[in-house]
C-alpha cells in the first residue's frame, strides 16, 4: 500500500500537511509556527493512521529530511516532535506484526 505525503507553505507563512492513502485524501493546517519539515512529518504520521493494519506500506515523500528523521528516530529511539514519535511508534508496531520492511520510505 502506498502512502503519499506532502507539505506546503502559503504566501503568509502558514504551513499545511497532506496525505493520500487508497482514495482517502486528508489535509490539515499547522499555522505559522510550523516548518515545512513539520508538515511533512505530520503527513507521514497522518498517512500511517488510515492504512489497514495487515498491509505493508511504502511512504512517498519529497522530503529527504523527514524520511531521514523517521529512520533515525526509529534507530536511536528519540524523536524531537510528538508527530515524529507517533510515526515511529506506528511503523515499529506494523513491523512487529508484519516483519522487517513492513514500512519503507522513498523520496
C-alpha positions, 0 to 999 in steps of 0.5 A, spaced: 500 500 500 502 506 498 502 512 502 503 519 499 505 525 503 506 532 502 507 539 505 506 546 503 507 553 505 502 559 503 504 566 501 503 568 509 507 563 512 502 558 514 504 551 513 499 545 511 500 537 511 497 532 506 496 525 505 493 520 500 492 513 502 487 508 497 482 514 495 482 517 502 485 524 501 486 528 508 489 535 509 490 539 515 493 546 517 499 547 522 499 555 522 505 559 522 509 556 527 510 550 523 516 548 518 515 545 512 519 539 515 513 539 520 508 538 515 511 533 512 512 529 518 505 530 520 503 527 513 507 521 514 504 520 521 497 522 518 498 517 512 500 511 517 493 512 521 488 510 515 492 504 512 489 497 514 493 494 519 495 487 515 498 491 509 505 493 508 506 500 506 511 504 502 511 512 504 512 517 498 515 523 500 519 529 497 522 530 503 529 527 504 529 530 511 523 527 514 524 520 511 531 521 514 528 523 521 523 517 521 529 512 520 533 515 525 528 516 530 526 509 529 534 507 530 536 511 536 529 511 539 528 519 540 524 523 536 524 531 537 516 532 535 510 528 538 508 527 530 515 524 529 514 519 535 507 517 533 510 515 526 515 511 529 511 508 534 506 506 528 511 503 523 515 499 529 508 496 531 506 494 523 513 491 523 512 487 529 506 484 526 508 484 519 516 483 519 522 487 517 520 492 511 513 492 513 514 500 512 519 503 507 520 510 505 522 513 498 523 520 496 
